[in-house]
Every structure is written in C-alpha cells, then in structure tokens.
Amino acid sequence: MAKKKPKTSAKPKAKPAKRRTAPAKKPAPKKAAQAKRAAAASPRKAAAPAKTSIELYYWPTPNGWKVSIMLEECALPYVMVPVNIGKGEQFEPEFLRISPNNRMPAIVDPNGPGGRPISIFESGAILQYLGRKTGKFYPKDERARVAVDEWLFWQMAGLGPMTGQANHFLNYAKEGNDYARKRYTDEVHRLIGVMNKRLAANEYLAGDYSIADMACWGWIIGASRMIDLGLEFPNVKVWRDAIGKRPAVERGFALGRELREQQANDPKAQEEARRILFGQRARP
Ligand SMILES: N[C@@H](CCC(=O)N[C@@H](CS)C(=O)NCC(=O)O)C(=O)O
C-alpha cells in the first residue's frame, strides 16, 4: 500500500495535526516515488491542498472505481494512495487500522463530521457518506433515497460478489469446478436480466444518475467479458455505454490503470498476486 503513514487513523480522538507529521520510519525516496506515482495517476488531485484532500486508498478494480468515479463526479479534491493488493499491501498494519477487512477501497476524509477526520471502509458506506457530504448523486427525499439504497445494496450483495465468484471460477480455478462455474455464471446472467428489465423503462437504476449506477458500472464492465450484452441485454449495454462516456467516469476508470497493467504484464507478479489473494484464512 501506501508507502507513507496515513494522515489520519481510525482513532477519532487523535489530533489531526499530529497525524500529519511525517513518519520517521518511512524512507524518503519511497515516499517521493509514491507521491510521484499518485501525481502521475491524478495530477489534478495531487495539486489540491493537503488539508482538504480526501485520501483514497485504492487499486484499479470494480470496487475501487466506484469511489474514484464518485470523487471525480463530485469534483472533490483527493489524493490516491495505491494499495497494491497483488503484493499484499492490504495487510499492512497502517492500512488495517483504516480497513480492518483487508480490502480496498477506503478513504480518510480530514474534514469529517464535526470538522474532524474520519476513515471509512466498504465501498457502499463510502458512496453513501460522500453522497450525504456533498448532497450529490444521493437524494435527500426519503423515497428517492430508498430506491437508490435498494440498487446500491443489490450491487453490494448480488452483482458484485456473484460476478467476482464467476470471474474466479472462469479464469482462475477452471479445473474440476464445472458446478461452481455454472452456478455463478447463471446467477450473473439472472442478475443482469433483472437490471435489463429495470432499465427498459428507466434511464438509470434509481431515478436520476446516482451512486447506485456508479456502484454497478465497473461490475458490468467486468461482466461484459462473460456475456454479450448487445445480444442478450441491450438496455444494460445502452446504460453501460452512456455512463462510460461521462468525463468523470472516464477519469475515475483511468485512475491507476498503469499500475494494474504493470502487474498484468509480469507473470511473476501475477503468480505472487494469486498466492496472496486466494486461499486467505483468518490471521492471528
Ligand atoms: N465489500 C467490499 C469489497 C472490497 C474488495 O473485495 N476489494 C478487493 C479488490 S476488488 C480487495 O481489496 N481485495 C484484497 C484481498 O482480497 O486481499 C467493498 O465493497 O468495499
């Protein structure tokens, strides 16, 4: 992950000023390299004043894109802190203090409730928080908000996990797993069918364009590799393409792409990533 100490921790009582002090243990060259990487990935944000920038702990995946897209849509200043999950950076104690589930994305907002820092893990919780904070893409009206929550939770509990499992069995654990492969690809097919019906009479999943659409979009990009949307689910294809053309979505989707590509082109790094990501059990 981040080769720097997070500016804040999950402990809400510590003073922000203290948390911003440079960590003595961290070697300066690594910090500089990381800052350079983050700046290269997102020059506009890197220039934002440190005191107001949200830290986005991130790796370019469908769950990461949800938050990079929301930050871009809201034009919030942020700094991207790479968490290389293929190298195991999600297990570093500094990151676990923010995200105890050893999963990215996570954010640290120096201007949280009451003007104090707050850290948040779980992409759905982050989207809701940013929606409440900015008043954007998450309606205040209770009925409209419930509709957004329905589709957001549908993604969190259904589309995301099922597509993730289907991808695992299709691409990483093919041998002798016919049952699992069928079970998860069927379920992805069913879920996208539900979405296709919803989008037959609605431009977006829940009223206006919202965090529910942002949450689903990256997963539909992934599912597009398994299913021919144009052939089977044309409404989802129209929705996917329209959202993909939004400039903020293009920027959020591009964030850190080069980091992922480096890894994809390195067979050794891929092997290490599989060893780290698969077969995780509780740690002491
Ligand atoms: N429910 C979590 C899921 C996050 C998640 O699964 N992140 C993956 C990458 S897409 C991760 O960090 N994996 C690291 C690991 O498996 O150790 C969320 O929506 O934030």
The ligand as an SDF file (V2000), in Angstrom:
LIG
                    3D

 20 19  0  0  0  0  0  0  0  0999 V2000
  -17.2680   -5.2660    0.1210 N   0  0  0  0  0  0  0  0  0  0  0  0
  -16.0050   -4.6310   -0.1570 C   0  0  0  0  0  0  0  0  0  0  0  0
  -15.2200   -5.4760   -1.1250 C   0  0  0  0  0  0  0  0  0  0  0  0
  -13.8980   -4.8620   -1.4630 C   0  0  0  0  0  0  0  0  0  0  0  0
  -12.9880   -5.8580   -2.1680 C   0  0  0  0  0  0  0  0  0  0  0  0
  -13.3310   -7.0420   -2.3080 O   0  0  0  0  0  0  0  0  0  0  0  0
  -11.8330   -5.3680   -2.5930 N   0  0  0  0  0  0  0  0  0  0  0  0
  -10.8610   -6.2490   -3.2000 C   0  0  0  0  0  0  0  0  0  0  0  0
  -10.4440   -5.7570   -4.5620 C   0  0  0  0  0  0  0  0  0  0  0  0
  -11.8370   -5.5840   -5.6480 S   0  0  0  0  0  0  0  0  0  0  0  0
   -9.6280   -6.2970   -2.3150 C   0  0  0  0  0  0  0  0  0  0  0  0
   -9.2610   -5.3250   -1.7160 O   0  0  0  0  0  0  0  0  0  0  0  0
   -9.0110   -7.4690   -2.2370 N   0  0  0  0  0  0  0  0  0  0  0  0
   -7.8630   -7.6990   -1.4280 C   0  0  0  0  0  0  0  0  0  0  0  0
   -7.7890   -9.1010   -0.9120 C   0  0  0  0  0  0  0  0  0  0  0  0
   -8.5370   -9.9660   -1.3880 O   0  0  0  0  0  0  0  0  0  0  0  0
   -6.9600   -9.3350   -0.0420 O   0  0  0  0  0  0  0  0  0  0  0  0
  -16.2610   -3.2410   -0.7310 C   0  0  0  0  0  0  0  0  0  0  0  0
  -17.2180   -3.1170   -1.4940 O   0  0  0  0  0  0  0  0  0  0  0  0
  -15.5370   -2.2890   -0.3870 O   0  0  0  0  0  0  0  0  0  0  0  0
  1  2  1  0
  2  3  1  0
  2 18  1  0
  3  4  1  0
  4  5  1  0
  5  6  2  0
  5  7  1  0
  7  8  1  0
  8  9  1  0
  8 11  1  0
  9 10  1  0
 11 12  2  0
 11 13  1  0
 13 14  1  0
 14 15  1  0
 15 16  2  0
 15 17  1  0
 18 19  2  0
 18 20  1  0
M  END
$$$$
